Amino acid sequence: MNLRDILNKLVETDETVLLSDRNGDWEASALLEKLSAPMLKRAAHLQPGMYIAEINAGGYLGEVLYRIKQKT
């Protein structure tokens, strides 16, 4: 699964979460519009309620790309 797939899934299921990185909090739909094609193609894993992390070349979880926050 790649980052685009995960963000699309969050949009389609109308998840009420924000995705947080060092630059701020984002809705999934905003990230789909903002991020570059290479970034959206990155292999990633969604840990529901916790984070979205990249999957490195070895197939292991790598850097946490976004932490999941509940909208208030």
VENFEN-V384569 format. One record per residue. N is the residue number from 1. PSI is psi in degrees with one decimal (none if undefined). OMEGA is omega as a letter, one per 30 degrees, with the letter a starting at -180 (999 if undefined). Layout:
BEGIN
N PSI OMEGA
N PSI OMEGA
END
This chain:
BEGIN
1 143.1 l
2 174.4 a
3 -38.4 l
4 -44.2 l
5 -43.9 a
6 -46.7 a
7 -41.0 l
8 -41.1 l
9 -42.3 l
10 -38.9 l
11 -47.1 a
12 -35.6 a
13 2.5 l
14 45.7 l
15 137.3 l
16 64.4 a
17 159.1 l
18 147.2 l
19 122.6 a
20 132.9 l
21 -172.8 a
22 -14.3 a
23 -7.0 l
24 -164.9 l
25 139.7 a
26 147.2 l
27 152.7 a
28 -40.3 a
29 -36.4 l
30 -38.4 l
31 -36.4 l
32 -35.2 l
33 -33.5 a
34 -38.8 a
35 150.1 l
36 160.1 l
37 -44.8 l
38 -36.9 l
39 -42.0 a
40 -22.0 l
41 -6.9 a
42 133.9 l
43 134.3 a
44 164.9 l
45 133.4 l
46 120.8 l
47 98.4 a
48 134.2 l
49 -3.7 a
50 -62.6 a
51 168.3 l
52 123.4 a
53 150.3 l
54 156.6 l
55 120.7 a
56 177.1 a
57 -26.3 l
58 -3.4 l
59 9.8 a
60 159.2 l
61 134.8 l
62 -134.6 a
63 138.3 l
64 120.0 a
65 -42.6 a
66 137.6 l
67 143.6 a
68 128.9 l
69 142.5 l
70 136.9 l
71 142.1 l
72 none 999
END
